[in-house]
Amino acid sequence: MEDRRHQKRKNVSYSLDVYDDESGKLLGKLVDFSRCGLRLLTEDPLETGAMFLLRIDLPKSGANPQAVRIKARSVWLEQDFSSNAFNSGFSIEEMSKKTFEAVDKLVHHSKI
């Protein structure tokens, strides 16, 4: 598959579950992340072209857990034959600067 990304994605160094915020369903694990897109490893195939409001529950910081939301469109899907799972690529349509900074800091700089 041709890589047409405008920004290089970095692999996630911290395991984060990603949910469909509207249904509450667990979609998968965050694999890589950038300002423009992200990739999930999912058990079930996700519809290409569909819009999702994704929720990522970040670990507790202080007294309250923090959840961030990202509006993203599913743009590609590939089966991961090594694990019988699926890789789903998303284009980020809407994400606040605060959300980007929180997720970016956790997935790229945490040693946990």
QUILINPE-V234934 format. One line per field, one symbol per residue. phi: phi as a letter, one per 20 degrees, with the letter a starting at -180 (. if undefined). psi: psi as a letter, one per 30 degrees, with the letter a starting at -180 (. if undefined). burial: I if it has 16 or more other ideal C-beta (glycine too) atoms within 10 Angstrom, else O. Layout:
phi->???
psi->???
burial->???
This chain:
phi->.fedfecfedffdcfcfcdfffenfferdfdbbbfdabcddcfdfdffnfecdecdeeggcnedfdddccebdfdbbcfeffcldcececefebbffffgfffgfffdcfdf
psi->kkjgkfkkkkkkgkjkkkljfefgkkeakkelklffllkkjlekkkkkfkkkjkkjjllkjbfklkklkkklkkflkkkjffggakkkkkkkekkleeeeeeeeeefffkg.
burial->OOOOOOOOIOOIOOOIOIIOIOOOOOIIIIIIIIOOIIIIIIOOOIOOOOOIOIIIOIOOOOOOOOOIOIOIOIOOOOOOOOOOIIIIIIOIOOIOOOIIOIIOOIIOOOOO
